[in-house]
């Protein structure tokens, strides 16, 4: 049985993410236990880790740091090779820094800062369905098509990134990183758990992914 930890640090659509993972596992016929947890021991022992997030970068970073040992357990599990998926601010925390109101260190797992989204003439936050432009092949993209639509809600985006770490972009006043991956660490700027069949496909790919 696979043990999948959805990390609970007081932010994110935890129940929605867990339900979407359970549905993806069921469609695969995968024997999996999805647990919403703030336990460092459970996170450290998990086979796969999902980090949802919504709201401000600094608030999410503070929420994670407020649970003794939780971030260290997450980093230990990922360091030993457990596949990781960050969702929305969970993806943003993978970056080097967040620049929302203040400078807040991120995990430093992918290059770049999380900075205000500038899209002249377009509404901020970026909210709604947008098409993906796939930028390189990756197991998480198996079965996806160019211009598949996914659901975004965000006012900040990754900037100064390494193009080699970008799996997909969307267009919103210019190219916006939508998916990143480096080693066993991956993230989606969009809400994969709200992205219907495309989101379920990505989650199924994550559950099968062996980096």
Secondary structure, DSSP 4 states (H G I P E B T S, - for coil): -EEEEEE-SS-S-HHHHHHHHHHHHHHHT--EEEEEE--HHHHHH-SEEEE---S-HHHHHHHHHTSTTHHHHHHHHHHTT-EEEEETHHHHTTSSEE-SSS-EE---SSSSEEEE---TTS-SSEEEEEE-EE-S--GGGTT--TT-EEEEEESEEEES--GGGEEEEEESSSEEEEEEEETTEEEESS-GGGSHHHHHHHHHHHHH---
